[in-house]
Amino acid sequence: MLREEIQIFDLFDEFYFIQDEVKIEPVKGNEIKNITKNEFTFTGTNKRKTVFVYNDKNQLSDNDLLMLENLVKKGIGWPLEEIVLLNIEQNTFATIQKIKEFFTPSQIVFWGCDEFLTQNKIPSKLYEVLKGKELNVLTVHSFSFYQTNEQKKVLWNSIKNLFNLK
């Protein structure tokens, strides 16, 4: 035994002796929730309780952002910063329930999120506003789909319906 200790001492310059035993205390239910909670990555302040959910492996193109900014600023009359832009590609843990709990939105617009909607059992009726007690949902094509004036007109009519604009 002594021979083994000499070999160990030869290998290391310093030794530390710990006198107190480390105590591991159980974590309570609420603390577990905080530890395992996923944080959303998004832009916007959520001042208008409106979430635009999209699915894009890359960030939005300049054309998509310009179209979106014109829609929100000129059409709805809000600063773009006051809504949430949430890319579910960057938030793979997202579910409709988690989005509702985290953002408490009044409106959600899903832009080309067919797979996400199917996984969350949300009916996908393009351009038709699904009205609930606390939340209205609109499903539309992805941002890049809207190239012609006719396509943009259909989108605008559904947005007006969602936000009760005239």
VOGU-3710 file (C-alpha; in Angstrom, 3 decimals, decimal comma):
1> mlreeiqifd> 0,000/0,000/0,000  2,746/2,428/0,917  4,501/1,673/-2,351  1,385/2,679/-4,347  1,158/5,999/-2,475  4,757/6,812/-3,307  4,103/6,248/-6,984  1,043/8,520/-6,890  2,967/11,247/-5,047  5,671/11,075/-7,677
11> lfdefyfiqd> 3,120/11,772/-10,426  1,583/14,954/-8,964  3,034/18,190/-7,645  0,217/19,034/-5,245  -2,509/17,241/-3,350  -5,620/18,729/-1,809  -7,549/17,081/0,954  -11,238/17,813/1,166  -12,592/17,418/4,653  -16,236/18,268/4,115
21> evkiepvkgn> -18,455/15,885/2,261  -20,276/17,444/-0,697  -24,003/17,503/-0,073  -26,312/17,049/-3,008  -29,762/18,358/-2,285  -32,823/17,379/-4,303  -34,120/19,932/-6,775  -37,735/20,972/-6,320  -40,290/20,829/-9,161  -40,241/24,549/-10,037
31> eiknitknef> -36,459/24,615/-10,116  -36,372/21,719/-12,574  -38,623/23,704/-14,905  -36,194/26,638/-14,820  -33,180/24,435/-15,445  -34,640/22,589/-18,417  -36,543/25,535/-19,905  -35,687/26,262/-23,518  -35,288/29,914/-24,387  -36,768/31,227/-27,611
41> tftgtnkrkt> -34,607/33,007/-30,148  -36,656/35,762/-31,785  -36,717/39,409/-32,804  -39,215/42,030/-31,694  -40,620/43,358/-28,435  -44,021/41,620/-28,456  -45,674/44,938/-27,611  -48,581/44,130/-29,953  -48,990/40,513/-28,726  -48,582/39,360/-32,332
51> vfvyndknql> -46,252/36,566/-33,424  -45,234/35,859/-37,004  -43,920/32,292/-37,122  -41,913/31,236/-40,136  -39,687/28,339/-41,120  -36,466/29,280/-42,853  -33,084/27,552/-42,662  -31,475/30,889/-43,446  -32,442/34,316/-42,239  -35,101/36,181/-44,174
61> sdndllmlen> -33,895/37,670/-47,431  -33,809/41,432/-47,907  -36,843/41,206/-50,225  -38,801/39,179/-47,665  -37,960/41,653/-44,905  -38,921/44,602/-47,095  -42,263/43,007/-47,973  -42,886/42,216/-44,307  -41,905/45,692/-43,160  -44,221/47,291/-45,734
71> lvkkgigwpl> -47,058/44,999/-44,678  -46,681/45,791/-40,993  -45,684/49,471/-41,160  -47,754/50,737/-44,058  -50,590/48,233/-43,966  -51,264/47,573/-40,292  -49,678/50,809/-39,070  -47,315/49,349/-36,459  -43,546/49,482/-36,178  -42,101/46,110/-37,203
81> eeivllnieq> -40,180/45,955/-33,893  -43,439/45,672/-31,937  -44,266/42,201/-33,263  -42,346/38,968/-32,758  -40,610/37,216/-35,649  -40,012/33,617/-34,651  -38,104/31,214/-36,904  -39,061/27,677/-35,869  -35,955/26,402/-37,651  -33,942/28,115/-34,886
91> ntfatiqkik> -36,404/27,027/-32,182  -36,767/23,325/-32,856  -38,234/22,695/-29,390  -41,159/25,031/-30,133  -44,728/23,820/-29,923  -47,895/25,842/-30,206  -48,402/25,466/-26,460  -44,898/26,757/-25,648  -45,380/29,707/-27,998  -48,710/30,544/-26,362
101> efftpsqivf> -47,268/30,279/-22,848  -44,117/32,274/-23,562  -45,494/35,086/-25,751  -49,206/35,112/-24,748  -50,156/36,338/-28,231  -53,519/37,588/-29,410  -52,637/36,789/-33,034  -50,286/34,314/-34,674  -49,566/34,257/-38,387  -47,898/31,082/-39,641
111> wgcdefltqn> -45,871/31,739/-42,788  -45,243/28,471/-44,634  -45,185/26,242/-41,552  -47,155/23,260/-42,851  -45,087/20,595/-41,088  -45,157/22,488/-37,775  -48,924/22,929/-38,021  -49,425/19,230/-38,748  -47,231/18,221/-35,796  -49,208/20,525/-33,490
121> kipsklyevl> -52,592/19,413/-34,867  -53,544/22,891/-36,029  -55,880/22,977/-39,027  -54,160/24,601/-41,972  -56,777/26,586/-43,862  -54,866/29,037/-45,985  -55,992/32,655/-45,675  -58,828/31,771/-43,281  -58,704/33,266/-39,790  -59,288/30,696/-37,058
131> kgkelnvltv> -60,823/32,653/-34,181  -60,555/31,467/-30,600  -61,398/32,990/-27,229  -57,917/34,356/-26,613  -56,054/33,712/-29,849  -56,660/34,205/-33,570  -54,571/32,195/-36,021  -53,886/32,775/-39,704  -51,993/30,433/-42,016  -50,397/31,784/-45,185
141> hsfsfyqtne> -47,630/30,787/-47,604  -43,971/31,531/-46,892  -42,729/35,100/-47,375  -40,985/34,360/-50,659  -44,209/33,019/-52,227  -45,681/36,502/-52,637  -44,280/37,765/-55,925  -47,301/39,021/-57,878  -49,775/41,734/-56,991  -52,623/39,192/-57,092
151> qkkvlwnsik> -50,884/36,989/-54,502  -50,172/40,011/-52,318  -53,809/41,117/-52,580  -55,031/37,729/-51,289  -52,529/37,962/-48,420  -53,548/41,524/-47,588  -57,261/40,649/-47,479  -56,586/37,868/-44,974  -54,339/40,139/-42,873  -57,083/42,787/-42,825
161> nlfnlk> -59,528/40,139/-41,648  -57,162/39,005/-38,869  -56,566/42,516/-37,559  -60,089/43,805/-38,256  -58,799/46,501/-40,626  -60,926/48,209/-43,247
//
